[in-house]
Amino acid sequence: MDIDIIEKLKSIQKKILPIEKLFGYAWIICWFNAIWIYHIQLFITGLFCLFLSYVIFERTDAKREEKLPVLFSMDKNTRTLTVQKIYNTNLSWKDNEICSGNAVLPSGPIKEGDVVINCNGNVALRHIPTNTLIGAYNFK
């Protein structure tokens, strides 16, 4: 029964326009009305809708472009994680922790080629200041 409700909510959500599109349409409607009816009031309202649409679009666009700060490659044979790529150069190993599983983290700043050794279980790495999950790896 709960699955039916969730499926119905998902189908309704697909039919509703995103908020940035709604503000964009509101801007167009206000602009056309500002030409013919209440010039200043609707023109200013239209500009406000356009501004809100832009702000919401920029926020969602920035969220889409967020990347993980570090990219690892996993080797089950040697039970290691090797840093392949760093997207944030100001990271230090002391700001990270193993939140599940077991592993030994290196020390100092995070550099490409650093190796996390003795990985056992489901190893999950978390960046403590931002509370971001960097990665989860299964060594079982």
GIPELIN-V856072 format. One record per run of one state. SS is the DSSP state (H for helix, E for strand, C for the rest). FROM is the first residue (numbers start at 1). TO is the last residue. Records with the same first field share a line. If there is no record, write none. Layout:
SS->FROM-TO  FROM-TO
This chain:
C->1-1  16-18  37-38  65-69  76-79  87-91  105-108  110-114  128-131  139-140
H->2-15  19-36  39-64  93-95
E->70-75  80-86  92-92  96-104  109-109  115-127  132-138
